[in-house]
Amino acid sequence: MGWGEFKSCNLLLQRLENNDETLKEMVILPAKIFSDKDVERIAEALRTGRNTKLRSISASGFALNPSTYSLLASAIASQVDVGITHISIGDTAMGDQGIISFCSALEQSRGGLIEHLDLSLKDMSEQGASTLGAAFGSSKNLKALDISRNKGIGDAGMKALCLAAHTSAGDSGSHPNFPALIHLDISECNVNDEGVVALSHCLLGKKIGEMIESKSESISYRAEGIHLNASSNALGPIGCTALASIFSVSIKGNSLLNTLNLNNCSIGDDGLKALVDSLKSVECGGGLKILHLSNNKIGKAGAKVLGAALNGNLMNLTELCLSNNAIGQEGVLGLGLDSEGCKKLSTLDLSKTNCGSEGACSAINCHSLSSLRLFDNDLRCNGFESLMPQLHSGSSSVNSLDLGGNRALDSAVAGILNSVLTCSNSSLRTLEIGGNEIGEKSENILKEIRSVCPELDIAHDRPNAKILK
């Protein structure tokens, strides 16, 4: 990887122009000076075939003229068999004008060879989104698209992108609507229910407004499921229902969605219930492997609904994040973590859920778990004491445990450490106990653990550090 000399990019550009076979990725750091003339040199080397080795350009954070974006994109579009597959360029001033200049030059080649496109935080809105959809909607190469943190997109922009993509795919006669797409990030784009309805139709190859059947159908043109990050968008119950409709399409019997990130989407119990209820009418929800629902105002009622789904269409879930939702002890118990439906769950985040002692014990007794976060649950001494028998017996399969921020006193922390130390068959390899009191008792056991179990990584505060009561 070429990182360029300090400030000037001249030496790096010379390597590019000399077709240095070791220069596969060009990374321009923010401390550099990267101008329109520098981009012109890159474009010329690519257009003339002078360089055939470069595959990736990472140059976000630099202001360029719209004509410069067009020049670079035209050079990329001219590459046929080998060329640029990964690109991140532009800054917050790029805007629709810059995006239109860049994408329009790639429309005829249907996105060229680009597989990974990062246009995050570029001040994109409806016009830019439409041109993006027209250029890449039928791309057989685009695998990852990041348009996050473009708050001007909104519902109108998402509809424009999806409509243009559908038109592009239809006109080409190819498989519809981003056929190769695997990773899609639309987080912080101010997308609400109407926008996510449009996106759902797009990913299903449907026109906006076309009826989506609940009966499952199979598609063969996608190699694998999509990883969708829709976090920090106010989706609501209607948006959750629309997302659930994506599960009506399968890829070799698995869900079209592999990962769904709905962190900070204000879906609440009603939104979660809408998502789960929609899954009941389709057959392919079980393909979902990762579900993030952090900071969504979910309570115990929503947790119980989710618990039922874990024994149904979400039984193949391997990772679940419920952090910063006040589901409480009753809600955690309602997840049914000891049930057959959770046998594939390996990663669970219950940070700041008010899980209580019983909830914490229920989680640590889930025999499929390898990673468990119980951070900031105010477990204190009683909660720690309730976990000691499981840690001492070695019955827990957890190898990474976060007990940080629980305000336990030194005696309780020492008890946890001693339980781990005296366990003959512990699976634990990483333990986080910061945000709890570390006194003389804990420090003495820590020293012994370092000697006896050097492979065990324990993160903790300095001895006698003050803990918020």
Order of alpha helices (4+ residues) and beta strands (2+ residues): alpha-beta-alpha-beta-alpha-beta-alpha-beta-alpha-beta-alpha-beta-alpha-beta-beta-alpha-beta-beta-beta-alpha-beta-alpha-beta-alpha-beta-alpha-beta-alpha-beta-alpha-beta-alpha-beta
